Amino acid sequence: MESISKALVLAIQYLGSERNDEDFTEDDDLKVVEDMAAIIQGASENEKLTLIRVARELGLNEWASNIGIE
C-alpha cells in the first residue's frame, strides 16, 4: 500500500496547494500526473490488481492501460 499511499498524498497535496494560472501551467499538472503514474507503476502486483479492479468498478475501463499497469 506504500506506492498507492505516496501517489494519493502527492495528488492531494498538489490539488490542495494554492496554485494559480500564473505559477502553474498545464505542463506542471501533467508532470504531477506522470509522477503519480510512475509511483503506481512501481506498486506491488496486489496493489495493481486492486487499482485495476477499483478503476473498472468506477467505469474507468481503460485507466490501467493508460497509466501502464495493465
RAUR-V403407 format. One record per pair of residues at least 4 apart in sequence whose C-alpha atoms are under 8 Angstrom apart, sorted by sequence separation. I is the first residue (numbers start at 1). GAP is how many residues later the second one is. If there is no record, write none. Layout:
i->{I,I}
gap->{GAP,GAP}
//
This chain:
i->{1,2,3,4,5,6,7,8,9,10,11,12,13,19,20,21,24,25,26,27,28,29,30,31,32,33,34,35,36,37,38,39,43,44,45,46,47,48,49,50,51,52,53,54,55,56,62,63,64,65,19,24,43,55,56,64,65,55,64,41,40,55,55,52,52,51,14,52,11,48,10,11,11,10,41,41,7,8,41,7,40,7,37,37,7,6,7,4,3,4,3,3,4,3,2,3,1,1,4,1}
gap->{4,4,4,4,4,4,4,4,4,4,4,4,4,4,4,4,4,4,4,4,4,4,4,4,4,4,4,4,4,4,4,4,4,4,4,4,4,4,4,4,4,4,4,4,4,4,4,4,4,4,5,5,5,5,5,5,5,6,6,7,8,8,9,11,12,13,18,18,21,21,22,22,25,26,26,27,28,28,28,29,29,30,30,31,32,33,33,35,36,36,37,39,39,40,41,41,42,43,43,46}
//
